[in-house]
Amino acid sequence: MSRGVGRISLAHLDVPHPGYWKTPEREPELRRRMADDLLHVGTATLLFLAGVYALVGHAAVAGSDVLSSDVLSPWAVVLVGAFTAGVLAWVAEVLLRRYRPPSGVG
């Protein structure tokens, strides 16, 4: 998917401050950053899913009582909480800093 960023029309890319980023001289940097963003979010999502699969596998091996025990629940909450916090932090970074034009420009 990150390779596809190079082939998508700029009109279809949604980015903060499009007047600054969607100019011909900044297009390569915009595409590089967007590909980077896709790789980071994709990696985080794959790690989250790997954790979910590990928890489901643990529940399957341990039997049906594990879902009601105090062993699985805290790890599931930690996994979902860490993923959610990470995604929210990344969104804040993207919206507030990563695509902000330098001061006095754009």
URTADA-V181549 format. One record per backbone hydrogen bond with DSSP energy under -1.0 kcal/mol. CO is the residue of the C=O (numbers start at 0). NH is the residue of the N-H. If there is no record, write none. Layout:
co=[CO	CO]
nh=[NH	NH]
//
This chain:
co=[2	3	3	8	9	16	16	17	22	22	25	26	27	28	29	30	31	32	33	34	35	36	37	38	39	40	41	42	43	44	45	46	47	48	49	50	51	52	53	54	55	56	57	58	62	71	72	73	74	75	76	77	78	79	80	81	82	83	84	85	86	87	88	89	90	91	92	92	93	96	101]
nh=[5	6	7	11	12	19	20	21	25	26	29	30	31	32	33	34	35	36	37	38	39	40	41	42	43	44	45	46	47	48	49	50	51	52	53	54	55	56	57	58	59	60	61	62	65	75	76	77	78	79	80	81	82	83	84	85	86	87	88	89	90	91	92	93	94	95	96	97	98	99	104]
//
